[in-house]
Amino acid sequence: MKNFKNIPAWLKNKYSLSMLVFVVWLVFFDHNDLFVQMERTSELKQLEKGKSYYTDQIREMKKELSELDNDPASLEKAARERYMMKKDSEDIFIIEEK
């Protein structure tokens, strides 16, 4: 009985003891414990960054597509620069940098 005198009163209460066990279980042993939640939060932040990057890329591509559809000069410029197309009477010289 001497050992029970040293235990604080809040640990003798069955409700507070069960709440403490429940909190410890949730923080350390549960399938969705605190550490898994922190990993998922960091993964969510990375995915949101990726989403904003791809949203910007889509916006740029739509802008470029509308320019290509509406302006024949930009269409010719893109064909020459990207696909190395040329007119029949032209010669192309490509200089590669080392």
Buried (B, 14 or more C-beta within 10 A) or exposed (E): EEEEEEEEEEEEEEEEEEEEEEEEEEEEEEEEEEEEEEEEEEEEEEEEEEEEEEEEEEEEEEEEEEBBEEEEEBEEEBEBEEEEEEEEEEEEEEEEEE
